[in-house]
Amino acid sequence: MENPVLVEVLRGTAVESRHRGTVAVVDAAGKTITAIGDVSRPVFPRSAVKALQALPLVESGAADALDLSPAELALACSSHNGEEVHVNSARVMLVKAGLDEEALECGTHWPKRMQDVAQLHRADVCPCALHNNCSGKHAGFLGLARTLGVATRGYIEPDHPVQMEARAAMEGMIGMSLSDMARGTDGCSIPTYAMPLDRLAQGFACFGTGEGLDPIRADATARLYDACVENPFMVAGTGRFCSQVMGALAGRVFVKTGAEGVFIASIPEKGLGVALKCEDGATRASETMMAAVIEALIELDEDESKALAPWLKPRLENWNGIHVGDVRPVREAFQGMRRAAG
């Protein structure tokens, strides 16, 4: 099956580029409400599953033992910009576990925004692992290791108890074993497992509703959901889709991006989970796809619609600031989604 074109890129009024994609909208019982493209094809969800990987941190009691705040729990689910608040919060999470940034095994890269890069240059400071967009997740992994009483060194390895707990949590949420699925290594060096989009969507329907989960897990998903939607800036940062959309919709939706054009969402009021992938891995297209899905599935008020609008039709400007084109969803592809979701 060839996946359909879901996003077009205009130069003036002419279509210059096209992005194909796949979208699964599934309820907590596993019923596919609507699907676009081949949603049974496994994909690497990458950072889109960080909230599931954070479940053992809460379920084990580690989050309470370390006195992690809701903002810190949101950071454990984040792919952050490396802004000062993100870096400092990750550092505090490590301190609470009796560790420092030397324990992080996620690697180092510069912050996402030039403003934050410039700030480091002015201070004559090089970035450290705390600036890595995954440092909050890794600080959570290390806190879990300390609470479990296992070695912190090598916590990124597939057979480390921390990664085994994270894998078990993902398997429990998507309702399938990952032992026979393709395994790769993520950008931050932890294992990443391929999984079908429809199963991923079901997992996030359960994440947002708690349906079908035992009480301990349901409490953990609720805590992480609330932490993220109440502290959306910690999940991404300035100018980012996840932070802006969750902030604008004020608890109605949890959204999280992953590398290579993956996005997930939990929509509790509809009892639905969403998982999508832009086939060519383009973030600009996956953001527009998710904006179109949200617009189709949720009745938005005027303020919410206004906040979502820039993501539904991002402007393309040249170096002189001249409006030269737009990114837009293929409306016909999303028309049946609202009817299917009721």
C-alpha positions as CSV (number, residue, x, y, z in Angstrom):
1,M,0.0,0.0,0.0
2,E,1.3,3.4,-0.9
3,N,0.6,6.0,1.7
4,P,-1.3,9.1,0.5
5,V,0.0,12.6,0.3
6,L,-1.1,14.4,3.4
7,V,0.8,17.7,3.3
8,E,1.7,20.0,0.4
9,V,4.4,22.7,0.3
10,L,3.5,25.7,-1.9
11,R,5.9,28.0,-3.7
12,G,3.6,30.9,-4.5
13,T,0.4,29.1,-5.5
14,A,2.1,26.1,-7.0
15,V,2.8,22.8,-5.2
16,E,6.6,22.4,-5.0
17,S,6.8,19.4,-2.6
18,R,4.6,16.7,-1.2
19,H,4.8,14.7,2.0
20,R,3.2,11.3,2.3
21,G,2.1,10.0,5.7
22,T,0.2,7.5,7.9
23,V,-2.3,8.3,10.7
24,A,-3.9,5.9,13.2
25,V,-6.8,7.0,15.5
26,V,-7.6,4.3,17.9
27,D,-9.6,3.9,21.1
28,A,-8.4,2.3,24.4
29,A,-10.1,-1.0,23.5
30,G,-8.0,-1.2,20.3
31,K,-10.8,-0.3,17.9
32,T,-9.5,1.7,14.9
33,I,-11.8,4.7,14.6
34,T,-10.1,5.9,11.4
35,A,-6.9,5.3,9.6
36,I,-5.0,6.8,6.7
37,G,-2.3,4.7,5.0
38,D,-0.8,1.4,6.3
39,V,-1.1,1.8,10.1
40,S,0.0,-1.8,10.7
41,R,3.5,-1.1,9.4
42,P,6.0,-0.9,12.2
43,V,7.9,2.3,12.7
44,F,10.5,3.5,15.2
45,P,8.5,5.8,17.5
46,R,11.7,7.4,18.8
47,S,11.1,10.2,21.4
48,A,7.3,10.0,21.0
49,V,7.2,7.3,23.6
50,K,9.1,9.1,26.4
51,A,6.0,9.3,28.5
52,L,5.6,5.5,28.4
53,Q,9.3,5.1,29.2
54,A,8.8,7.3,32.3
55,L,6.1,5.1,33.7
56,P,8.5,2.9,35.8
57,L,9.8,6.1,37.4
58,V,6.4,6.8,38.9
59,E,5.1,3.2,39.4
60,S,8.2,2.1,41.3
61,G,7.8,4.9,43.8
62,A,11.1,6.5,42.6
63,A,9.4,9.8,41.7
64,D,8.1,10.1,45.2
65,A,11.3,8.9,46.9
66,L,13.2,11.5,45.0
67,D,10.5,14.2,45.6
68,L,10.3,15.0,41.9
69,S,8.0,17.9,41.1
70,P,5.3,17.8,38.3
71,A,7.6,20.0,36.2
72,E,10.5,17.5,36.7
73,L,8.2,14.7,35.7
74,A,7.3,16.6,32.5
75,L,11.0,17.0,31.8
76,A,11.4,13.3,32.1
77,C,8.9,13.0,29.2
78,S,10.5,15.8,27.2
79,S,12.6,16.5,24.1
80,H,13.6,20.0,25.3
81,N,15.3,22.9,23.6
82,G,18.2,23.0,26.1
83,E,17.0,26.3,27.5
84,E,18.2,27.4,31.0
85,V,15.2,26.1,32.8
86,H,15.5,22.7,31.2
87,V,19.2,22.4,31.9
88,N,18.8,23.5,35.5
89,S,15.8,21.3,36.1
90,A,17.7,18.2,34.8
91,R,20.6,19.1,37.0
92,V,18.3,19.3,40.1
93,M,16.8,15.9,39.2
94,L,20.3,14.4,39.2
95,V,21.2,16.1,42.5
96,K,18.1,14.6,44.1
97,A,19.5,11.2,43.0
98,G,22.9,12.0,44.4
99,L,24.4,12.4,41.0
100,D,25.7,15.0,38.6
101,E,25.9,15.4,34.8
102,E,28.9,13.1,34.6
103,A,26.5,10.2,35.1
104,L,24.5,11.0,32.0
105,E,25.2,8.8,29.0
106,C,23.0,10.6,26.5
107,G,25.8,12.5,24.7
108,T,26.3,16.2,24.3
109,H,25.0,18.7,21.7
110,W,24.3,22.4,21.5
111,P,20.9,23.9,22.5
112,K,18.3,24.0,19.8
113,R,17.9,27.8,19.8
114,M,20.6,30.2,18.6
115,Q,19.8,32.5,21.6
116,D,20.9,29.8,24.0
117,V,23.9,28.9,22.0
118,A,25.0,32.6,22.0
119,Q,24.5,32.7,25.8
120,L,27.0,29.8,26.2
121,H,29.4,31.5,23.9
122,R,29.2,34.8,25.8
123,A,29.9,32.8,29.0
124,D,32.8,31.0,27.3
125,V,31.1,27.7,28.2
126,C,30.8,24.6,26.1
127,P,27.5,22.5,26.2
128,C,27.4,19.4,28.4
129,A,25.1,16.4,28.5
130,L,22.5,18.5,30.4
131,H,21.9,20.4,27.1
132,N,21.0,17.2,25.3
133,N,17.3,17.3,24.5
134,C,16.9,13.9,26.2
135,S,18.7,14.9,29.5
136,G,15.4,14.9,31.5
137,K,14.5,11.4,30.4
138,H,18.0,10.2,31.2
139,A,17.9,12.0,34.6
140,G,14.7,10.0,35.2
141,F,16.4,6.8,34.2
142,L,19.2,7.5,36.6
143,G,16.8,8.3,39.4
144,L,15.1,5.0,38.8
145,A,18.4,3.1,38.9
146,R,19.4,4.7,42.2
147,T,16.0,3.9,43.8
148,L,16.1,0.3,42.5
149,G,19.6,0.0,43.9
150,V,21.1,-1.1,40.6
151,A,24.2,0.2,38.8
152,T,23.9,3.6,37.1
153,R,26.8,2.9,34.7
154,G,25.5,1.4,31.5
155,Y,21.9,2.3,32.2
156,I,21.4,2.9,28.4
157,E,22.1,-0.8,27.5
158,P,19.1,-3.0,26.5
159,D,19.8,-5.6,29.2
160,H,20.1,-3.0,32.0
161,P,17.3,-3.3,34.6
162,V,16.2,0.3,33.8
163,Q,15.8,-0.4,30.1
164,M,14.1,-3.7,30.8
165,E,11.6,-1.8,32.9
166,A,11.0,0.8,30.2
167,R,10.5,-1.9,27.6
168,A,8.1,-3.8,29.8
169,A,6.1,-0.6,30.3
170,M,5.9,0.0,26.6
171,E,4.9,-3.6,25.9
172,G,2.1,-3.3,28.5
173,M,0.7,-0.1,27.1
174,I,0.7,-1.2,23.4
175,G,-0.4,-4.7,24.2
176,M,2.3,-6.7,22.4
177,S,5.8,-8.1,22.9
178,L,8.7,-6.2,21.3
179,S,11.0,-9.2,21.4
180,D,10.5,-10.0,17.7
181,M,10.4,-6.4,16.5
182,A,13.3,-4.5,15.0
183,R,15.5,-2.8,17.6
184,G,17.7,0.2,16.9
185,T,19.7,2.7,18.9
186,D,18.2,6.1,19.5
187,G,20.0,9.4,19.1
188,C,20.5,9.5,22.9
189,S,21.9,5.9,22.8
190,I,19.0,4.0,24.5
191,P,17.2,1.2,22.6
192,T,14.3,2.0,20.3
193,Y,11.9,-0.6,19.2
194,A,9.7,-0.6,16.1
195,M,6.0,-0.9,16.7
196,P,2.8,-0.7,14.5
197,L,1.2,2.8,14.5
198,D,-2.2,1.4,15.4
199,R,-0.8,-0.3,18.6
200,L,1.1,2.9,19.4
201,A,-2.2,4.9,19.1
202,Q,-4.0,2.5,21.3
203,G,-1.3,2.8,24.0
204,F,-1.8,6.5,24.1
205,A,-5.5,6.2,24.2
206,C,-5.0,4.2,27.4
207,F,-2.4,6.7,28.5
208,G,-4.9,9.6,28.3
209,T,-7.9,7.7,29.7
210,G,-6.5,5.0,32.1
211,E,-9.0,2.6,30.5
212,G,-8.0,-1.1,30.8
213,L,-5.0,-0.3,33.1
214,D,-4.5,-1.6,36.6
215,P,-4.8,1.1,39.4
216,I,-1.1,1.6,39.9
217,R,-0.5,2.1,36.2
218,A,-3.6,4.3,35.7
219,D,-2.4,6.5,38.5
220,A,1.0,6.8,36.9
221,T,-0.4,7.7,33.5
222,A,-2.7,10.3,35.1
223,R,0.3,11.9,37.0
224,L,2.4,12.0,33.9
225,Y,-0.4,13.3,31.7
226,D,-1.2,16.1,34.2
227,A,2.5,16.9,34.7
228,C,3.0,17.4,30.9
229,V,-0.2,19.4,30.1
230,E,0.2,21.6,33.2
231,N,3.9,22.2,32.5
232,P,4.0,22.2,28.7
233,F,7.1,24.4,28.4
234,M,9.1,21.7,30.1
235,V,8.1,19.2,27.4
236,A,9.7,21.1,24.6
237,G,10.2,24.9,25.0
238,T,10.0,28.2,23.2
239,G,8.3,28.1,19.8
240,R,7.8,24.4,19.8
241,F,4.6,22.6,18.6
242,C,4.2,20.4,21.7
243,S,4.5,23.2,24.2
244,Q,2.4,25.7,22.3
245,V,-0.4,23.4,21.4
246,M,-0.7,21.8,24.9
247,G,-0.6,25.2,26.4
248,A,-3.3,26.6,24.2
249,L,-5.6,23.6,24.6
250,A,-5.2,23.7,28.4
251,G,-5.2,20.0,29.3
252,R,-7.5,18.7,26.5
253,V,-4.7,17.0,24.6
254,F,-1.2,15.6,25.2
255,V,1.1,15.7,22.2
256,K,4.6,14.5,21.8
257,T,6.9,14.5,18.8
258,G,9.6,12.0,17.9
259,A,12.4,12.1,15.4
260,E,11.9,11.2,11.7
261,G,8.4,12.6,11.5
262,V,6.6,10.7,14.3
263,F,3.9,12.2,16.5
264,I,1.5,10.9,19.1
265,A,-1.4,12.4,20.9
266,S,-3.8,11.5,23.7
267,I,-7.3,13.0,23.6
268,P,-9.1,11.9,26.8
269,E,-12.4,13.7,26.1
270,K,-12.8,11.6,23.0
271,G,-11.2,8.5,24.5
272,L,-8.7,8.4,21.6
273,G,-5.1,8.0,20.9
274,V,-3.3,9.2,17.7
275,A,-0.1,8.0,16.2
276,L,1.3,9.3,12.9
277,K,4.4,9.3,10.8
278,C,5.5,11.5,7.9
279,E,7.0,9.0,5.5
280,D,10.0,11.1,4.6
281,G,10.7,12.1,8.3
282,A,10.1,15.8,7.8
283,T,9.1,17.6,11.1
284,R,7.5,20.5,9.2
285,A,5.0,18.0,7.7
286,S,4.4,15.9,10.8
287,E,3.5,19.1,12.8
288,T,1.0,20.1,10.1
289,M,-0.4,16.6,10.0
290,M,-0.9,16.6,13.8
291,A,-2.5,20.0,13.7
292,A,-4.9,18.8,11.0
293,V,-5.8,15.7,13.1
294,I,-6.4,17.9,16.2
295,E,-8.6,20.2,14.2
296,A,-10.6,17.3,12.9
297,L,-11.1,15.5,16.2
298,I,-11.7,18.3,18.7
299,E,-14.3,21.0,18.7
300,L,-12.1,24.1,19.2
301,D,-13.1,27.5,20.5
302,E,-12.0,30.7,18.9
303,D,-8.8,31.1,21.0
304,E,-7.9,27.5,20.5
305,S,-8.4,27.7,16.7
306,K,-6.3,30.9,16.6
307,A,-3.5,29.2,18.4
308,L,-3.6,26.1,16.1
309,A,-3.8,28.1,12.9
310,P,-0.1,28.8,12.4
311,W,0.6,25.1,12.6
312,L,-2.1,24.3,10.1
313,K,-0.6,26.6,7.5
314,P,2.9,27.6,8.4
315,R,4.3,30.5,6.3
316,L,7.4,30.1,4.4
317,E,9.6,33.3,4.2
318,N,12.9,33.9,2.5
319,W,15.9,35.7,4.0
320,N,14.3,39.1,3.3
321,G,11.2,38.1,5.3
322,I,9.1,37.9,2.1
323,H,6.2,35.5,2.2
324,V,7.1,33.0,-0.5
325,G,4.8,30.0,0.2
326,D,3.0,27.8,2.7
327,V,2.8,24.4,4.2
328,R,-0.7,23.0,4.2
329,P,-2.6,19.8,4.9
330,V,-4.4,18.0,2.1
331,R,-7.9,18.7,3.4
332,E,-9.6,15.9,1.5
333,A,-7.4,13.4,3.4
334,F,-8.7,14.6,6.8
335,Q,-12.3,15.2,5.9
336,G,-13.7,11.9,7.1
337,M,-11.8,12.0,10.4
338,R,-14.3,14.2,12.2
339,R,-17.3,12.1,11.1
340,A,-15.6,8.9,12.1
341,A,-14.7,10.2,15.6
342,G,-18.2,11.5,16.2
